[in-house]
Amino acid sequence: MSRPETPLRPIDLARSAGISTQQIRNYVDAGILPQAARTPAGYRRLDTRHRRALVTYDALVPGYGQHTARAVMQAVHAGDVPLALSLVDAAHAALHEQRLSLRAAGEALEAVAGQTPEALDVPRGALRIGEVAAYLGVRTSALRVWESAGLLVPKRERGTRYRTFGPADVRDARMIHMLRQDRYPLDRIRPVLEGLRRTGSSAALREVIAERREGLTRRTTAMLEGAGQLHGYLTGHRSAEER
């Protein structure tokens, strides 16, 4: 005959997880953890399923992010497992698209970096900031931000002080735009441009792309770990960490 479970108080689960008791209450109210029975005095009474739900949620967050992890657990506790699994599928599909986008961006950037400004299909002559923005499909404010960050150094007309962009400036702006579309921070773009200007080398660019690829690999691994924990939670199997 199995021994009855010892009830858990919110404070017990909070201490084991290293979070506040209020956070446990918030998770129950939000559906991240299962609904809890209450004692005659009105206190929440938790059990091992709440502990396992918390472990599962914490395992999902690194790979899927808080928003998706939250939605997955809410769907599970609402009895809509197909929705939970569709959210997992969508996250994996989005990550695959990011891999394809990174590959395409890397090839395009290498093509841009490997040519002289004169050989690229960019407008010739001195262009004003509005013309460069229209060519790239960005706002003029973006070009000003990139200039403020030291990534672009356009010349200034005498007298009017209007910015003028030559072919090299347009090439640099194009590369910045492509990297920003993949959410590279400005401080990681600077060494790419400096390397191209100083030596014509695209080594820094390859390093940046390799770092991004490694980041996607780490996220894939985290997703696999989270999905495995979710499978155990759905099927009732406990991981070694939970035993």
JODA-V928489 format. One record per helix or strand. SS is the DSSP state (H for helix, E for strand). FROM is the first residue (numbers start at 1). LEN is the number of residues. If there is no record, write none. Layout:
ss = (SS;SS)
from = (FROM;FROM)
len = (LEN;LEN)
This chain:
ss = (E;H;H;E;E;H;H;H;E;H;H;E;E;H;H;H)
from = (8;10;21;37;44;48;81;117;127;129;140;155;163;167;186;203)
len = (1;8;10;2;3;30;33;3;1;8;9;2;3;15;14;33)
